[in-house]
């Protein structure tokens, strides 16, 4: 696929996903950087309010682009240093999980 076709695919996918999401004004939105295999970068701003919904929306966009192009997509949140490959779900670390891990580490039983 050439860059014009990729741009058209990206435009069509984002327009389809944006029809399904509703954004309330005044809320901060999550922006992601999408790196394609030909080296081009695209930016997508999620319309969802919560981080969980925005992540779901972003993964849906990534899945659609992968289906159209047949390529794995490398992406990250804008400003983040961690890249993700593909559209697999990302495990979010909640406060409870962090506290549980800390508790296990701090009170480790030695035999």
Secondary structure, DSSP 8 states (H G I E B T S, - for coil): --HHHHHHHHHHHHHHHHHH----TTS---EEEEE-TTS-EEEEE---SSHHHHHHHHHHHHHHHHHHH-S--EEEETT-S--EESS-------HHHHHHHHHHHHT----
